[in-house]
Amino acid sequence: MFTDPLSLTINGVASSLPRISQETAKGTITSLYQNSDETLKVTISHQKTGAGRIRSVVRVDQRKIVTSPLDSSSSDYDTLSCYTVFERPEYGFSQLEMQYLETALEGLIDNTAIGKLYGRES
């Protein structure tokens, strides 16, 4: 299990996210971590697929109040999400190989790449 609470740092600000639920259903294990004002949420899940593979997901959701660009008197909550999915066979790839792949992806998505993603480049 991951530590409880999780610590998540965004733009130099650390937030504590205690585990608020954990469930197992139909081969899927899911844990949900959330801060007290519900602006940050981390979901960690593991699922065995029908093809004998294991899919592990780590997802971070950030929620904030956004103002409508068309009506400055209108605002509502909206969410930004970022997640990583590992899908692997039950054997054949090591934990270290997963780490190497994640490190390579992290290096690929630098500030320049974020700007291109924001601009909808592919």
Secondary structure, 3 states (H helix, E strand, C coil): CCCCCEEEEECCEEEEECEEEEEEECCEEEEEEECCCCCEEEEEEEEECCCCEEEEEEEEEEEEEEECCCCCCCEEEEEEEEEEEEEEECCCCCHHHHHHHHHHHHHHCCHHHHHHHHCCCC
